[in-house]
Amino acid sequence: MQYLAADDHEVDRIIQNEESRIENTLDLIAAENHAPQSILEAQGSVFNLKAAEGYPGNRFHAGCKYADELESLAIERAKQLFGAGHANVQPHSGVSANLAVYFSVLDVGDRILSMKLSHGGHLSHGDPSSITSKCFNFQHYGVNLKTELIDYDEVRDLAYQYKPRMIVAGASSYSRLIDYEKMAEIAKSVSAYLLVDMAHIAGLVAAGVIPSPIPYSDFVTFTTYKTLRGGRGGVILCRQEHAKKIDRTIFPGGQGTTAMNILAAKAVCFKLAMEDDFKKLQKKTLKNAACFASEFDKMGYRTVSGGTDNHLILLDLRTKELNGNIAEKTLESVGIIVNRNVIPNDPKKPEIASGIRIGSPAITSRGMCEAEVVQIVKMMDAAMVNRDKAEVLENLLEEVLGLCKRFPVAK
């Protein structure tokens, strides 16, 4: 960063402040992680400058010799890592990837069955506020309100009634495993495509610590910056029979020049995800998430669905007469970063929410284990219980800073 300070000291100052914030806070946002420095170097490389519309061997710009080599490498690594028939590594984001899948095999107005946002789904799964709902006709399934698990009987019944052309599995705040084989059976029974959005859990799948959706799905989308620890961006995996349609829908259908620098970061990300250290990290991520659930249970909080099978937990704060908005702000004041989150059948608006979502990936990347999770849960409880006591909060902030110094973000 030696040139930025001279060219633009204001932006340099803001970036340095953000680096300090990251170093001196505990990131428990389930959608975030700490990327290796090599990822950031790849993102900031000279590939920022290369225009490369099209695909390797068939570009609409000259000078793409090394761009072709890079993209081909990223594609092969993605296929190898996940055991996929085809990979498109060009999507700019997870939403771009989902839109491309929809438009590759569906017509505007076609029916799609997906998980509702308020029960753990994602905006791009047809929430009314998303552009996806303006293009396609979505029906939503949810969780059983007693078990807070996906109700596969309801999914089947809705599929028979609704006759969707596509079923979407995957979530952004669902802490349990999804039965992909059962979802595939339901999709097949109504002649629907199955799309699995594994944006949150791609790293866990890559490491083999939770089941993979690849064998059961027509399409799988994911992002590279969550559990996968890469830079920002999306990826589509699919059966070989859908390869041409997917590629055409990305380019020229929905995107122009791909971000070659982001593609470089994806290639590095896939390589690192094949290494033993990554697999060990993902196992620790699961253990830390389970520890969060267990420790909060001991403290008298209620975890939605009673626990977790992945990297996140959803905490219902109503047993403590709290809401997500207050908890989020209180915790941030002591250097603990979470996000407020609705829970199934939440009586409060999303801006307030009855819960918070907690993720273990980022603290695990810093080297923290279950002993540190126990400490963090005690600090979180103390902050939320004593949210109006300035002295308590000041002491907790110092404790958080001490923990951060013990476990610096790897450079």
FENLINLIN-V750248 format. One record per residue. N is the residue number from 1. RES is the residue in one letter. OMEGA is omega as a letter, one per 20 degrees, with the letter a starting at -180 (* if undefined). NEAR is the number of other C-alpha atoms within 12 Angstrom. Layout:
BEGIN
n=N res=RES omega=OMEGA near=NEAR
n=N res=RES omega=OMEGA near=NEAR
END
This chain:
BEGIN
n=1 res=M omega=a near=16
n=2 res=Q omega=a near=9
n=3 res=Y omega=a near=10
n=4 res=L omega=a near=15
n=5 res=A omega=r near=15
n=6 res=A omega=a near=12
n=7 res=D omega=a near=12
n=8 res=D omega=a near=14
n=9 res=H omega=r near=15
n=10 res=E omega=r near=13
n=11 res=V omega=r near=16
n=12 res=D omega=r near=18
n=13 res=R omega=a near=17
n=14 res=I omega=r near=15
n=15 res=I omega=r near=17
n=16 res=Q omega=r near=17
n=17 res=N omega=r near=14
n=18 res=E omega=r near=14
n=19 res=E omega=r near=17
n=20 res=S omega=r near=19
n=21 res=R omega=a near=22
n=22 res=I omega=a near=29
n=23 res=E omega=a near=29
n=24 res=N omega=r near=30
n=25 res=T omega=r near=36
n=26 res=L omega=a near=50
n=27 res=D omega=r near=36
n=28 res=L omega=r near=43
n=29 res=I omega=a near=36
n=30 res=A omega=a near=42
n=31 res=A omega=a near=38
n=32 res=E omega=r near=37
n=33 res=N omega=r near=35
n=34 res=H omega=a near=38
n=35 res=A omega=r near=37
n=36 res=P omega=a near=28
n=37 res=Q omega=r near=20
n=38 res=S omega=r near=24
n=39 res=I omega=a near=31
n=40 res=L omega=r near=26
n=41 res=E omega=r near=24
n=42 res=A omega=r near=28
n=43 res=Q omega=a near=29
n=44 res=G omega=a near=21
n=45 res=S omega=a near=19
n=46 res=V omega=r near=17
n=47 res=F omega=r near=27
n=48 res=N omega=a near=21
n=49 res=L omega=a near=18
n=50 res=K omega=r near=27
n=51 res=A omega=a near=25
n=52 res=A omega=r near=35
n=53 res=E omega=r near=31
n=54 res=G omega=a near=31
n=55 res=Y omega=a near=32
n=56 res=P omega=a near=29
n=57 res=G omega=a near=20
n=58 res=N omega=a near=16
n=59 res=R omega=r near=23
n=60 res=F omega=r near=20
n=61 res=H omega=r near=19
n=62 res=A omega=r near=17
n=63 res=G omega=a near=19
n=64 res=C omega=a near=26
n=65 res=K omega=a near=19
n=66 res=Y omega=r near=21
n=67 res=A omega=r near=36
n=68 res=D omega=a near=30
n=69 res=E omega=a near=21
n=70 res=L omega=a near=32
n=71 res=E omega=r near=37
n=72 res=S omega=r near=28
n=73 res=L omega=r near=27
n=74 res=A omega=r near=34
n=75 res=I omega=a near=35
n=76 res=E omega=r near=25
n=77 res=R omega=r near=32
n=78 res=A omega=r near=42
n=79 res=K omega=a near=30
n=80 res=Q omega=a near=21
n=81 res=L omega=a near=34
n=82 res=F omega=a near=36
n=83 res=G omega=a near=26
n=84 res=A omega=r near=33
n=85 res=G omega=a near=27
n=86 res=H omega=r near=34
n=87 res=A omega=r near=40
n=88 res=N omega=a near=49
n=89 res=V omega=a near=49
n=90 res=Q omega=a near=52
n=91 res=P omega=a near=41
n=92 res=H omega=a near=36
n=93 res=S omega=r near=31
n=94 res=G omega=r near=36
n=95 res=V omega=r near=31
n=96 res=S omega=r near=34
n=97 res=A omega=r near=45
n=98 res=N omega=r near=45
n=99 res=L omega=a near=41
n=100 res=A omega=r near=42
n=101 res=V omega=r near=48
n=102 res=Y omega=a near=48
n=103 res=F omega=a near=29
n=104 res=S omega=a near=32
n=105 res=V omega=a near=30
n=106 res=L omega=r near=26
n=107 res=D omega=r near=18
n=108 res=V omega=a near=20
n=109 res=G omega=r near=19
n=110 res=D omega=a near=26
n=111 res=R omega=r near=34
n=112 res=I omega=r near=44
n=113 res=L omega=a near=45
n=114 res=S omega=a near=48
n=115 res=M omega=a near=42
n=116 res=K omega=a near=36
n=117 res=L omega=a near=34
n=118 res=S omega=r near=36
n=119 res=H omega=r near=37
n=120 res=G omega=a near=40
n=121 res=G omega=a near=36
n=122 res=H omega=r near=34
n=123 res=L omega=a near=30
n=124 res=S omega=r near=39
n=125 res=H omega=r near=48
n=126 res=G omega=r near=36
n=127 res=D omega=a near=28
n=128 res=P omega=a near=21
n=129 res=S omega=a near=14
n=130 res=S omega=r near=19
n=131 res=I omega=a near=20
n=132 res=T omega=a near=31
n=133 res=S omega=r near=28
n=134 res=K omega=a near=19
n=135 res=C omega=a near=24
n=136 res=F omega=a near=29
n=137 res=N omega=a near=29
n=138 res=F omega=r near=37
n=139 res=Q omega=a near=32
n=140 res=H omega=r near=38
n=141 res=Y omega=a near=37
n=142 res=G omega=r near=34
n=143 res=V omega=r near=34
n=144 res=N omega=a near=19
n=145 res=L omega=r near=18
n=146 res=K omega=a near=14
n=147 res=T omega=a near=16
n=148 res=E omega=r near=27
n=149 res=L omega=r near=31
n=150 res=I omega=r near=36
n=151 res=D omega=a near=24
n=152 res=Y omega=r near=27
n=153 res=D omega=r near=19
n=154 res=E omega=r near=24
n=155 res=V omega=a near=38
n=156 res=R omega=a near=30
n=157 res=D omega=r near=21
n=158 res=L omega=r near=27
n=159 res=A omega=r near=36
n=160 res=Y omega=a near=21
n=161 res=Q omega=a near=15
n=162 res=Y omega=a near=27
n=163 res=K omega=r near=27
n=164 res=P omega=r near=34
n=165 res=R omega=r near=34
n=166 res=M omega=r near=44
n=167 res=I omega=a near=50
n=168 res=V omega=r near=46
n=169 res=A omega=a near=48
n=170 res=G omega=a near=46
n=171 res=A omega=r near=40
n=172 res=S omega=r near=42
n=173 res=S omega=r near=47
n=174 res=Y omega=a near=46
n=175 res=S omega=a near=40
n=176 res=R omega=r near=33
n=177 res=L omega=r near=31
n=178 res=I omega=r near=33
n=179 res=D omega=a near=24
n=180 res=Y omega=r near=31
n=181 res=E omega=r near=22
n=182 res=K omega=r near=24
n=183 res=M omega=r near=38
n=184 res=A omega=r near=33
n=185 res=E omega=r near=23
n=186 res=I omega=r near=34
n=187 res=A omega=a near=37
n=188 res=K omega=a near=24
n=189 res=S omega=r near=23
n=190 res=V omega=r near=27
n=191 res=S omega=r near=19
n=192 res=A omega=r near=31
n=193 res=Y omega=r near=38
n=194 res=L omega=r near=42
n=195 res=L omega=r near=45
n=196 res=V omega=r near=48
n=197 res=D omega=a near=46
n=198 res=M omega=a near=49
n=199 res=A omega=a near=45
n=200 res=H omega=a near=42
n=201 res=I omega=a near=49
n=202 res=A omega=r near=47
n=203 res=G omega=r near=45
n=204 res=L omega=r near=42
n=205 res=V omega=a near=33
n=206 res=A omega=a near=43
n=207 res=A omega=r near=33
n=208 res=G omega=a near=27
n=209 res=V omega=r near=26
n=210 res=I omega=a near=26
n=211 res=P omega=r near=25
n=212 res=S omega=r near=30
n=213 res=P omega=a near=40
n=214 res=I omega=a near=35
n=215 res=P omega=a near=23
n=216 res=Y omega=a near=28
n=217 res=S omega=r near=39
n=218 res=D omega=a near=40
n=219 res=F omega=r near=46
n=220 res=V omega=r near=49
n=221 res=T omega=r near=50
n=222 res=F omega=r near=51
n=223 res=T omega=a near=41
n=224 res=T omega=a near=48
n=225 res=Y omega=a near=37
n=226 res=K omega=a near=39
n=227 res=T omega=a near=48
n=228 res=L omega=r near=52
n=229 res=R omega=r near=45
n=230 res=G omega=r near=42
n=231 res=G omega=a near=38
n=232 res=R omega=r near=38
n=233 res=G omega=a near=37
n=234 res=G omega=r near=43
n=235 res=V omega=r near=50
n=236 res=I omega=r near=53
n=237 res=L omega=r near=48
n=238 res=C omega=r near=41
n=239 res=R omega=a near=27
n=240 res=Q omega=a near=21
n=241 res=E omega=a near=18
n=242 res=H omega=a near=29
n=243 res=A omega=a near=25
n=244 res=K omega=r near=22
n=245 res=K omega=r near=26
n=246 res=I omega=a near=41
n=247 res=D omega=r near=36
n=248 res=R omega=a near=24
n=249 res=T omega=r near=30
n=250 res=I omega=r near=37
n=251 res=F omega=j near=30
n=252 res=P omega=a near=24
n=253 res=G omega=a near=24
n=254 res=G omega=a near=28
n=255 res=Q omega=r near=24
n=256 res=G omega=r near=24
n=257 res=T omega=r near=30
n=258 res=T omega=r near=36
n=259 res=A omega=a near=36
n=260 res=M omega=r near=40
n=261 res=N omega=r near=36
n=262 res=I omega=r near=42
n=263 res=L omega=r near=47
n=264 res=A omega=r near=43
n=265 res=A omega=r near=41
n=266 res=K omega=r near=49
n=267 res=A omega=r near=40
n=268 res=V omega=r near=35
n=269 res=C omega=a near=44
n=270 res=F omega=r near=37
n=271 res=K omega=a near=31
n=272 res=L omega=a near=31
n=273 res=A omega=r near=35
n=274 res=M omega=a near=29
n=275 res=E omega=a near=19
n=276 res=D omega=a near=15
n=277 res=D omega=r near=16
n=278 res=F omega=r near=32
n=279 res=K omega=r near=26
n=280 res=K omega=r near=24
n=281 res=L omega=a near=36
n=282 res=Q omega=r near=40
n=283 res=K omega=r near=32
n=284 res=K omega=r near=33
n=285 res=T omega=r near=46
n=286 res=L omega=a near=39
n=287 res=K omega=r near=33
n=288 res=N omega=r near=40
n=289 res=A omega=r near=43
n=290 res=A omega=r near=33
n=291 res=C omega=r near=35
n=292 res=F omega=a near=46
n=293 res=A omega=a near=39
n=294 res=S omega=a near=25
n=295 res=E omega=r near=30
n=296 res=F omega=r near=35
n=297 res=D omega=r near=28
n=298 res=K omega=a near=16
n=299 res=M omega=r near=24
n=300 res=G omega=r near=21
n=301 res=Y omega=r near=31
n=302 res=R omega=r near=28
n=303 res=T omega=r near=39
n=304 res=V omega=a near=43
n=305 res=S omega=r near=31
n=306 res=G omega=r near=25
n=307 res=G omega=a near=34
n=308 res=T omega=r near=35
n=309 res=D omega=a near=33
n=310 res=N omega=a near=43
n=311 res=H omega=a near=51
n=312 res=L omega=r near=47
n=313 res=I omega=r near=47
n=314 res=L omega=a near=49
n=315 res=L omega=r near=48
n=316 res=D omega=a near=38
n=317 res=L omega=a near=37
n=318 res=R omega=r near=25
n=319 res=T omega=r near=19
n=320 res=K omega=a near=23
n=321 res=E omega=r near=17
n=322 res=L omega=r near=29
n=323 res=N omega=a near=32
n=324 res=G omega=a near=35
n=325 res=N omega=r near=27
n=326 res=I omega=a near=31
n=327 res=A omega=a near=40
n=328 res=E omega=a near=35
n=329 res=K omega=r near=26
n=330 res=T omega=a near=36
n=331 res=L omega=r near=40
n=332 res=E omega=a near=32
n=333 res=S omega=r near=31
n=334 res=V omega=r near=39
n=335 res=G omega=r near=35
n=336 res=I omega=a near=42
n=337 res=I omega=r near=35
n=338 res=V omega=r near=37
n=339 res=N omega=r near=37
n=340 res=R omega=a near=36
n=341 res=N omega=r near=41
n=342 res=V omega=r near=36
n=343 res=I omega=r near=42
n=344 res=P omega=a near=37
n=345 res=N omega=a near=25
n=346 res=D omega=r near=26
n=347 res=P omega=a near=17
n=348 res=K omega=r near=23
n=349 res=K omega=a near=19
n=350 res=P omega=a near=23
n=351 res=E omega=r near=19
n=352 res=I omega=r near=24
n=353 res=A omega=r near=31
n=354 res=S omega=a near=37
n=355 res=G omega=r near=42
n=356 res=I omega=r near=44
n=357 res=R omega=a near=42
n=358 res=I omega=r near=51
n=359 res=G omega=a near=47
n=360 res=S omega=a near=53
n=361 res=P omega=a near=47
n=362 res=A omega=r near=47
n=363 res=I omega=r near=48
n=364 res=T omega=r near=40
n=365 res=S omega=r near=37
n=366 res=R omega=r near=34
n=367 res=G omega=a near=29
n=368 res=M omega=a near=32
n=369 res=C omega=a near=30
n=370 res=E omega=r near=26
n=371 res=A omega=r near=20
n=372 res=E omega=r near=30
n=373 res=V omega=r near=36
n=374 res=V omega=r near=26
n=375 res=Q omega=a near=25
n=376 res=I omega=r near=40
n=377 res=V omega=r near=36
n=378 res=K omega=r near=27
n=379 res=M omega=r near=36
n=380 res=M omega=r near=41
n=381 res=D omega=a near=33
n=382 res=A omega=r near=30
n=383 res=A omega=a near=35
n=384 res=M omega=r near=36
n=385 res=V omega=a near=26
n=386 res=N omega=a near=25
n=387 res=R omega=a near=26
n=388 res=D omega=a near=17
n=389 res=K omega=a near=17
n=390 res=A omega=a near=18
n=391 res=E omega=r near=15
n=392 res=V omega=a near=23
n=393 res=L omega=r near=29
n=394 res=E omega=r near=24
n=395 res=N omega=r near=20
n=396 res=L omega=r near=34
n=397 res=L omega=r near=29
n=398 res=E omega=r near=21
n=399 res=E omega=r near=28
n=400 res=V omega=r near=35
n=401 res=L omega=r near=27
n=402 res=G omega=r near=22
n=403 res=L omega=r near=29
n=404 res=C omega=r near=30
n=405 res=K omega=r near=21
n=406 res=R omega=a near=19
n=407 res=F omega=a near=24
n=408 res=P omega=r near=25
n=409 res=V omega=a near=29
n=410 res=A omega=r near=21
n=411 res=K omega=* near=16
END
